[in-house]
Amino acid sequence: MDSDLAYKIEDLIEQNADDFEISKEIKKNIKEYLDSLDTIFKESQGKDFLVKHTKKIDSFINTTYRYVLRKFFGDYLPFQSQIPIVLTALGSYGREQLCIYSDIDLMIVYEQIDGYNVEAIIESVLHILWDAGLKLGHRAHKVDEIFNASTQDITIKTAILETRFLCGSKILWMKTEREIDRIRTYKQKEFILELQKINEKRYKKFQLNMEPNIKDGVGGLRDANSLFWIANALYRVKNIRELIPKYINENEYKEYRVALEFLFRVRSALHLSSRKKNDILNLENIPEVAKLLGFKGNRYKTAQTQVVSQTLHSLKTIKITTKLLIKKLTKTILFDKTNIPTLKHNRISQKLYKCENTIIAALNKKGDTYKKMLKQCLEFQSENISFDIGYINYLKKTKFDKKNSKEIYKLKREIFHKRYQYALFEALFQADIIQEVFTPFKKIMNLPQFDGYHKYPVDVHSIKALYFLENIEDREIEKLFIKLSDDEKALLRFAILFHDIGKGRKKDHRIVGASIFKTQAKKLNFSDHLINLGAILIRHHTLMSTTASQEDIYSEKTILFFISRLRSVKALKMLYILTYCDMKAVNEKIYSPFFSSLLKELYNISLDTFEKEELIDETSRRLRKENSLKKSEEFIKLEKTLQKKILSINSNIFFIKHKPHQIISIASWINTLKDKEYDYRIDNTDNLTITIIRKNELNIGYLLGKLSSLSVNGMDIFKLYNDIKYFKIDFLEKVDENDIYYINEILEKSFDMSRKIEYNIPKINQQDLIFDCNHSKTYAKMILHTKDQKALMAHVVSVFDEFGVDIATAKIQTIKQRAHNLFLVEKNGKFCDNIEEIKEKICAG
């Protein structure tokens, strides 16, 4: 295509075409080239793709320059070296790393010599390139101005350090190179210090998170550029490979190059998928980037997970490698001899120092055994401690044992008994050995979280949660933590570090995480009590945040379900602390004042509710039944809406009393009602049993009164869903089959609320009754323990009907001719406000 373009331009020149026609032809060729990039990218990726793209842009600029010279000089065109102009590439273009939609930075150097019309030539070149559609950034300097220009701004200096010859005068290029060499050696120390300061600001602005900035972020291409600028300025290095073996060994360089190559691929794919300059790996771009890079999902990871995971790994590799190499390259020029007495005074051991709360290791310090490294780490735990890159390098060299000894586990446990661990775990993470210290971390290293909720990948998030434990801003939560015992604090630190350890697996990460935690905690010799407590925290580490944000925390049912999973006040307090740390580490914006107040309200309500042990035990038993129900094949086959209706039934006793298949059978029966208001079944196999489901009212007082000749053995009343009530009445006797017709008639009449019946009022003493209006927020309770008598239940229910009391659940039992009856009634103002009158009516006999 290049030769074709040259021929076409020659033809246009012969036809006396103007600059507009020329730029139009160049623009057409540029568009054809850009349209073919998708195909080219499939064949060539990484640095190779960038070099080819750079060379293609070179050809367009060279062609344009040759045309302009022909235009100005015609048949009297001199050799290019005689014309005092040189076109050079700067920045990524100069490094031959030009990405598709990046700016094309040119520096045009010239000398003002009479007769060459230099400024007009330069202006013509620029206008044609702009008209052709190239996104051009440019500088134009006389050769003797370059040095002064570089001193104005560090960005200009770094760009000029990467200058590459494109076309023009070779004589002027040699002069330009001499000026670049002056720039390279000028105030090297100040240049390095300013560059480091800029990089620190950049790290704070573009942190390593779930949407990393491939160019300017931590470990991004700008880090690699900084390494090159320093190596080039100090040692005239043109390729980092030249630092082998003095500063970096072959394997380290290979790892660095692989990481850099991958980032080149990702950045190019980002530009292609976005069809514009885009250096941030946004969540919405990931699927297309993964596709362009040829990633395919497998049984363990999706294509998107793989590409983000490898990106995060590459960024981390480049960050550590560049920091370490820059430290090695600059140690001579930055070292201050006046610090030697301070270092000697603060020497910890051979080649290891502590200065102003920073642990510093000599770059050539050899790695120690695993045991010695852990012992050393235990000495460095204090507030605001930090570790320099030399110490990170030392940690990387740790010699790990194939199998951990009991002493190793003891040392690992001691870490969690220290007040501060965040800086240590961050150092282990940076050294890429945290997964060796805690092997379950291997599964969550560089593991992305595509929920649009978590800001950081799993490994970073887990370690950050420890930071917020050490820096609790909420005074009430801090007091809860301070009151924990030393062992409980150690357990909580361990649980916080491991709270997401189950991610990266197909099963529920909370269940998997609790299992992994128990195994690891046992190795660290925590007590069984603390291990179980920690497992509860991890199993339910999302429970408090989801309950607070998604449930009605003023509903007693919600609170009981919440605390019944925790089982103890201690677990509630520790979960509150863990939730705070977890949410703060998720995203700075998540833990808002509103969310904080919700959590606090949930905590306080739950704390009060823990006093009601009977209700908690009842709810716990219901939850066990619910879990059994959810696992049954019959339940799984039900429609989702019906499943939700069944699980929404308020009565705990209903779940406790019934097996999964019985619950499903009752729900299926309700489904048959459709337009009917009620249905009932009579079973007279061993004894008479009547079960009823109804939408409208049931005159149960009339029903029981008409059947008062039979002894009631037990009765259940449950409010289910869709305003349907369920009744089951068990009698002691079996009736004659001829009486079934008569019972059917009674049942039909029992749906007429106007019917009354006369019966002998049973004898009930006031001490036989117990009333509890504080049973729960929703229900009051009445207990009746008395001698079993005819019409006993008919009488009690009739009194309730008279006062409009709505029975939610009734539990009727007769043991050794004694009635043990429990009624839960709804708090609608008709029971608690009329207790004395109800008591008087019930005891009227």
Buried (B, 14 or more C-beta within 10 A) or exposed (E): EBEEBBEBBEEBBEEEBEBEBBBBBBBBBBEEBBEEBEEBBEEBBBBEBBBBBBEBBBBBBBBBBBBBBBBBBEEEBEEBBEBBBBBBBBBBBBBBBBBBBBBBBBBBBBBEEEEBBBEEBBEBBBBBBEBBBBEBBBBBBEBEBBBEBBEEEBEBBBBBBBBBBBBBBEBBBEBBEEBBEEBBEBEBEEBBBEBBEBBEEBBEEBBBBBBBBBBBBBBBBBBBBBBBBBBBBBBEBEEBEEBEEEBBEEEBBEBBBBBBBBBBBBBBBBBBBBEEBBBBBBBEBBBBBBBBBEBEEEEEBBBBBBBBBBBBBBBBBBBBBBBBBBBBBBEEBBEEEEEEEEEEEBEBEEBBBBBEEBBBBBBEBEBBEBBBBBBBBBEBBEEEBBBBBBBBBBBBBBEBEEEBEEEBBEBBBBBBBBEBBBBBBBBBBBBBBBBBBBEBBEBBBBBBBEEEEBBBBBBBBBBBBBBBBBEBEBEEBBEBBEEBEEBBBBBBBBBBBBBBBBBBBEEEBBBBBBBBBBEBBEBBEBEEEBBBBBBBBBBBBBBBBEBBBEBEBEBBBBBBBBBBBBBEEBBBBBBBBBBBBBBBBBBEEBBEEEBBEBBBEBBEBBBEBBEBEEBBEBBBBBBEBBEBBEEBEBBEEBEEEBBEBBBEBBBBBBBEBBEBEEBBEBBEBBEEBEEEEBBBEBEBEEBBBBBBBBBEBBBBBBBBBBBBEBBBBBBBBBBBBEEBBBBBBBBEEBBEEEEEEEBEEBBEEBBEEEBEBEBEBBEBEEEBBEBEBEBBEEBBBBBBBBEBBBBBBBBBBBBBBEBEBBBBBBBBBBEEEEBBBBBBBBBEEBBBEBBEEBBEBBBEB
